[in-house]
Amino acid sequence: MKQLLNQGRFRPLLFNDPLAALQRDSFAAAEARVDEAEIRSIANQQMATLENLVIQQRRSQMRLARILRDAEERHRKVGFCV
């Protein structure tokens, strides 16, 4: 960071300067390290959560279909009795 600030003092900062761009990129990359194991763990956790949600939605859909079928049967019985 100090290097970038010092360069700005001695020469104007040019945003289209390739050398300055490389220095900015290396500075940003040095601070943010990517942990592949952590990313994989998060992805696996998200997949498990999504699979649980799909299972829950299928159960709800089956339950609502059963309720609708029972309601339709009751409606048919009431319609014939009248």
C-alpha positions as CSV (number, residue, x, y, z in Angstrom):
1,M,0.0,0.0,0.0
2,K,2.8,2.4,0.8
3,Q,4.4,1.7,-2.6
4,L,1.2,2.8,-4.3
5,L,0.9,5.9,-2.3
6,N,4.6,6.8,-2.8
7,Q,4.3,6.3,-6.5
8,G,1.4,8.8,-6.5
9,R,3.6,11.4,-4.9
10,F,6.5,11.1,-7.3
11,R,4.6,10.6,-10.5
12,P,0.9,10.9,-11.4
13,L,-1.1,7.8,-11.1
14,L,-2.3,6.5,-14.4
15,F,-5.1,4.0,-14.3
16,N,-4.2,2.6,-17.7
17,D,-0.6,1.9,-16.7
18,P,0.0,-1.8,-17.0
19,L,2.7,-1.8,-14.3
20,A,0.5,0.0,-11.9
21,A,-2.3,-2.5,-12.7
22,L,-0.1,-5.4,-11.9
23,Q,1.0,-3.9,-8.6
24,R,-2.6,-3.3,-7.6
25,D,-3.6,-6.8,-8.5
26,S,-0.6,-8.3,-6.6
27,F,-1.5,-6.2,-3.6
28,A,-5.2,-7.3,-3.7
29,A,-4.2,-11.0,-4.2
30,A,-1.7,-10.9,-1.3
31,E,-4.5,-10.1,1.2
32,A,-7.3,-12.3,0.0
33,R,-6.4,-16.0,0.1
34,V,-8.8,-18.5,-1.2
35,D,-9.2,-21.6,0.9
36,E,-10.4,-24.4,-1.4
37,A,-11.4,-26.7,1.5
38,E,-13.5,-24.0,3.0
39,I,-15.2,-23.2,-0.3
40,R,-15.9,-26.9,-0.9
41,S,-17.3,-27.3,2.6
42,I,-19.6,-24.3,2.1
43,A,-20.8,-25.7,-1.3
44,N,-21.4,-29.1,0.2
45,Q,-23.4,-27.5,3.1
46,Q,-25.5,-25.5,0.6
47,M,-26.2,-28.6,-1.5
48,A,-27.3,-30.5,1.6
49,T,-29.6,-27.7,2.6
50,L,-31.0,-27.5,-1.0
51,E,-31.6,-31.3,-1.0
52,N,-33.4,-31.1,2.3
53,L,-35.6,-28.2,1.0
54,V,-36.4,-30.3,-2.1
55,I,-37.4,-33.2,0.0
56,Q,-39.6,-31.0,2.3
57,Q,-41.3,-29.4,-0.8
58,R,-42.0,-32.9,-2.3
59,R,-43.6,-34.0,1.0
60,S,-45.7,-30.8,1.1
61,Q,-46.8,-31.2,-2.5
62,M,-47.8,-34.9,-1.8
63,R,-49.7,-33.8,1.3
64,L,-51.5,-31.0,-0.5
65,A,-52.4,-33.3,-3.4
66,R,-53.9,-35.8,-0.9
67,I,-55.9,-33.1,0.8
68,L,-57.2,-31.9,-2.6
69,R,-58.1,-35.4,-3.7
70,D,-60.0,-36.0,-0.4
71,A,-61.8,-32.6,-0.8
72,E,-62.8,-33.5,-4.3
73,E,-64.2,-36.9,-3.2
74,R,-66.2,-35.2,-0.4
75,H,-67.5,-32.6,-3.0
76,R,-68.6,-35.4,-5.3
77,K,-70.4,-37.2,-2.5
78,V,-72.2,-34.0,-1.5
79,G,-73.1,-33.3,-5.1
80,F,-74.8,-36.7,-5.6
81,C,-76.8,-36.6,-2.3
82,V,-78.6,-33.4,-3.3
